[in-house]
Amino acid sequence: MQKGISFAVVYTLLMIAADARTPQQSVPQTVAECLQAVQQYGASQTEAARKAGQKPNYRAYEAQAKELARQYADRFELKKLSGAELLTLALLYVEAGEHTHAREAIDRRLNEADLGAGDRAEALATAVVVITKGTPGADDLKLVEEFTDQLAALSDAALKQRIAAHKRLAGYYYSNDIEEEKMLRHDTATLKLVAQLPPEERDKYARQNLSIYGRLATVYASRGLIEKALETCRQGGAEALRQGRPETLAVYDRCVERYSLIGRPGAPLEGSYWLNAAPETKQLDMRGRVTLLLFTAHLCEPCRKSYPALLKINQQFDERGLGVVLSTQLYGSFAGRQDLKPEEELAAIREYYVEHYKLPFKIAVEPQFDPSDKTAAAKAAWRETNEGKYFGGGYPRSVLLDKQGVVRQILLGWDPATEAHLINMIEQLLKER
């Protein structure tokens, strides 16, 4: 492996990691101990910062944990390891960003002779994680789908590994806005497989699977199956209630409210600041023309996929009566710069949206609000924001309103399927009187 960091920096990182351990913990020696130390690093540093009355620096912790993983991984010689340690080392390489080494470790394990069904299942499930944690191409995704099929062909002893593989693939497709059909298939398979677990194990997995209902609801809504989306949101809420998870229950309550907006008038768009609008602008009434409202954020990677497509959609439909508007908020940071004043971040996002992406649309910008503040006052204040009035739900999120300002479609994410859905719906709405 390449080593592009000085000994002093390495020593400092190792000392930071040592400080993060409790007095009873020893310096990591095995591959498993090193992996655990790296995976717990961010949480331990966050806790230490909060105890010291400091604001956690998550970006710094992530970079430090990655460098720590590199140094730990350098302790082990891949060719000298065998068995299950190869899988653990592969995951350590992933934490270090060394994806080529991770794939080599996985391949060595899969090619070991006389792998039993249980060992092969563990290797296949880990391979799905390792490959999708990198930057997989089409052939890689085809391979992990084949690995998942191989898991299905193994005995019932591979049930947990099958669940892990399906969960990972569904999460990957969802977070990267790739082929909602595949996400739907893997999420549905996960729920069916969890139902086959013994009752004493089912609840543990059920707690981890609460987000699945939200993803499924998103797919159903994108297909215009609003009642199915609402039913799925209610299922997620019922499961959260059964598990005693009030915060997750609130998420699904908002999910029901969000999709219940379809067929009802949308709220006017407001902003403490505006881009591409007259200085006196405070509110935008979206009645009078078909409107595509996009909720976005400058720190959202999938959002960036939407901007070129928005420009094409605007060029295609602007003269026929389509209006495109955006809503975003301040976060107090931009591109690694922390603790920005509102005017500093506003200047940065003006350059980002208007100059870099050349978006000509009116963009409402709301002040920064703290999502971790769960007080009644904070919840009430959030409810009065654009996000709150449209019940949140992630970025990028498209809301399509007809000429009367009635919400007709809500889509989460951006991929070719989303773009096609929007174009078809815009064509339909523009023909309405």
N, C-alpha and C positions, 0 to 999 in steps of 0.2 A: 504493500500500500504506500501511496505517497504521503510524506509527512511535510506539510507546509506550514508548521507552526513551531514557535520557539520552545525550548525546554522550559523557560520561565513561565510561559503561558500554560503549558501542559501541567506543570507543577501546581500552578495556582488553581486550575480546574480540579485537579485531584484533591487538593486541600479543601476546596469548596464542597466537593462531594463527601469528603470525610467529615466536615463540619455538619453536613446535613444528616448524618447518621446519629442514632442514639448511642449512648455510651456502651450499650450491650452489643452493638453491631461491630463486626470486624471488617477489615478491608476485603472487598470481594475477591475471591480466588477462582471459583469455578465459572464456567461460561454462564450457567444459570444465575449465579449471584451477580455477575456483571450486568446481565440483561435486566435483572430486577432493579439494580441500583440506577441504571439509566432510565428505566421506565418510571421510577419513583422520583427522579431528580426534580422535575418541574413542580410537582406537588409539594415536595419538602421545602424547596426554595420559596414557593408562594407562601406557605405557612410561616416560614421564618421571617419573611418580609412583613407580613401582617402582624406578627407578634411584636416586631420592632417598630410598628406604626408607620411602615413604608408602603408605597404603592408597588405591587409586584410588576416586574418587567418581564412579561411572558416571552417576548421575542428574544431577549437576552438568554433566558433560561433554555429556550429551545435550541439556540445556537450552542450554548455551553453543553447541553446534554448530547448534542450530536458530536461535538468534539470529544467528549468523554467516551462516547461509544467507540469512536475511532481508536482512541488510545487503549481501551479495554480489548477491542477486537485484535489489535496488534500483538497482544500477549499470546495468541493462539495460532498455531500453524494448521491451516485447514487440512492439509494432506495427512496429518497425524491423528486427526479425530475420526471417529466412526460412530455409528449408531445414532441414538436420539440426540446426542450432543451436536450433531451436524445441523439438526433443525433449530436448536437453540442458538447456535452460532449464526445461522442464516438470519434469524430475527434480530440478532445483535448487529449484523451487517446492515440490515434495513434501517435500524435506528441511526447508524453511522452514515447512511446515504450511499453505501457501497453495494449497489444492487447487482453488479456483475458477480462479485464474490458471493452474494446471497444466493444467486441462481446456481452457482457452482456447487455450493454446499447442499442445496436441495437436490441437484442432479446426482451428486455422490450418494446421498441417502436413498433416493429412489432406485438407483442402480445396484445397491448392495444385494448380495445373494440371500436367498431364503428369508425374505421379509414375510412375517406372518400377517394375517389379515388386519390385526389391530395396529401393528407398526406401519403397514402400508397406508392404512386409513389416516393415521396421524401425519405421515409424510405428505400425502395428497392434500389434506386440509391445510397444512402449513404452506405448501407450495402455492395454493390459491391466494393466501394472504401475501406471501412474499412477492409474487409476480404482480399483483394488483397494487402493491405499495410503491412500485416503481412507476415507469411510464410505459405501460404495455401497449404494443401495437396490435393490429388485427390478428396476427398469428398467435400472439400471446393470449389474447382473449379467447380465441378458439381453443387453445391448449387448456386453459383453466376450466372452460366448459366441459372439455373431455375429461379432465380430472374429476369434476363434479359427477359426471356420468359414471366414471369408474367407481366412485364412492357409493353410488346408488346400487351398484352391482355387488358390493361386498355384503357381508352378513349384518344382522341387526346390531352387532357390536360396534358398527361404524355410525350409529345413529347420531351421536353427538358431533362427530366430525362432519357428517352430512349437514347438520344444522349450521355449524361454523362456516362451511364453504358457501352455503346458500346465503347466509347473512352477509358474509363479506362481499359476495358478488352483487347482491341487491344494493348494498350500501355504496359500492363502487359505481354502479350504473346510475344510481340516484345522484350522488355528489358530482358526477361528471356529465350529467344530462345526456346519457347515452341510452338509446333504445328502451323506452319505457316498457315495452312488451317484455323484455328480459327482466327488468326490475320487478314487474308484476309477477312473472313466473317464479322468480327466486323468493320473493317475499311470501307469496302464497304457499310455496313449498315449505318455507321455514315454519309457518304457523301450523301446517299439517303435521310436520315431523315433531314439533314440540308437543302436540296433542298426544303423541304416541309414547312420551316419556312416562315413567312411573310418577304418581301424584307427588311424591316427596321431592322430586327434581323439577317438576313442571313449573312450579311457582318461581324458582330461581331464573329460569329462562323467560318466563312470562314477564318478569320485571324488565328484562333486557329488551323485550320485543314490543314494548309499548309504542315506540316510534313507527313501527311497521304500519299500524292502522292509518297514521297520518300520510305516509307515502302512498298507500293504496287509495286513500281518498283523493289524493292529488291526481293520480292516474285516471280514476273514474270521472273526476270533474273535467279533466282535459278532454275526455271523450264525450262530454255533454251528458253524462249519466249522473245528474245532480242528486237524485234521490238515493242512488247507490253510494255516492260520496257522503251524503248526510248519514246514511245508515252506518257506514264504516266509521265515521267520526263518533257516532253514538256508541258503537261497539268498543272503540278505544276508550271512551269516557267511562263506560261500564266496567271495563277491565281495570282502569286506574282507580275507580271507586272501590272495587273489590280488593285491590292491593293496598288501599289506604294511601294513595299518592295524590294529595290535593292539588299540588302544583301541576301535575300532568293532567289531572281532571280539568283544570282551568284551561290548559292548552286545547283539549278536545272540545270544551265548551266554546272556545273562540273558533275552533274549526267548524262547528255547527253554525255559529253566527256568521262566519265568513261566507260559507256556501249558501246560507239562507239569504244573503244579500242579492243573489241572482234573482232578477225579476222585480227588484225594488229600486227606488231612486238612489243614486250614489251621492255621497256628500260632496260639497264644493271643496276644491283643493286650496289649502291655506299654506302660508309660509312666512316665517320671520324674515327670511331672505329669499331673493329670487335671482336666478340667472336667466339671461336672454329675455328679460321682461322690463317694463317701465319701472323706474325707481319707486313709484307710488303703489305698485302692485302689492296687494295683501291677500287677495282671494281670487280664485278662478272658477267661474260657473261653467260647467262642462255641458250644459244643455245647448242645443242648437245645431250640433254636428256630431257625427260618430267620433268617439274619442278613445284612443288607446293610451291608458295611463300605466306607466311602468314604475314600480317601486324598485329602487336600486340603491347601491352603496359602492363607494369607491374602493372599499377593501374586499369586494366580492369578485372573485375570479370568474365564475360563470356569467356574471353580469356583463363582462367585457365582450362576451360572444354576441350579446344582443345588440350592441351599438351599430355595427355595420349593417345588420339586418334591419334595424329600425330606420336607418337612412334610406335603404332600398324600399321599404314599405312606404315611407313618407313620400318618396319620389313617385311611387306607383299610384298612390291614392290621394295625395294632397289636393290636387285640383278637383277631385271628385267629392271632396268634403270631409276628409279624415283629418282629425287633429291629434297630434302626439304630444303628450306631456309627461314629465318625470317628477317623482317625489323622492327626496333623499333626506338625510340628516347629517349633523356634525357628530364626530366621534372623539374629537380632542387629539387626534393623531392623523398622520398621513405619511405613507411610504417610509415607515420607520421613525419618523419624527414624532416625538411624544409631547404631551402637555401643551398642545397648541392653543393659542387664543382663538376665539371665533373668527376674527378678521384674518388671521394667518391661515387657518384651514379653509376659509371661504376663498381666499386668493388661490390656494393650492387646487381646490376642486374646480374653480373657474378655469384654470389652465388645463386641468385634467379633462373635463367634459367639453368645454367650448373650443379650446385651442388644439388639444391633442386628438380627441375623437371627433371634433368639429360638429358637435350636435347643435342644431339651431333651435331646438325645442325649448319651451318654457320649462324651467326646473325649479320646483318649490324646495326650499332647504329649511328644515326644522332645526331647532337647537338640540344640543346634546342632551340625552336623558340616560339615566343609569338603569339598565335592565335588571340589575341585581337588587334594586331597591323595591322591596315587596310591601312597603307601607301603603295604607289605604290612600293617603294623599298622592303618592307616586302613581298608584294604579289609576286614580281618577284623572290625574294630569295626562297620563299616557292615553287614556280613553279619548281625550280631546285632540290628540294629534291626528295627522292623516293616517298613520299606521294604525292607531286605535280605532278610528272611524271605519276603516276597512279590515279590522281584526287581524292584522299582521299575517304571518305565515311563511316568512323566508324571502330570499332574493335570488334572482330577479323574479318579480311577481307581476303579471300582466292582468289588468282589469279593463275589459272592453265594455264601453257604455254606448247605448244607441242615441239617436238624435234627441230623445226626450230626457236624456241623462239617466236612463235606467240601466243598471248593471246586467249585462247579458252573458258574460263569460269571465272566469277567473282561472288563470293558468300559472303554475309555479315552475320555475326553471326555464332554460332556453336550449332548444335543440332543433333539428330540422322538423321534427314532428310538431313542436310548439309553433314554429313559424308557419307551418302549413295550416294548422288549426286556426291561427289568427287571420291569415289571409282569406281563408274560406269564409270565416265569420264576418270579416270586414266587408267582403263582397256582398254577403247577404244583407247586412245592416244598411249598407249604402243604397240598396234597392228599396228599402222600406221608406214609407212616407212619414 
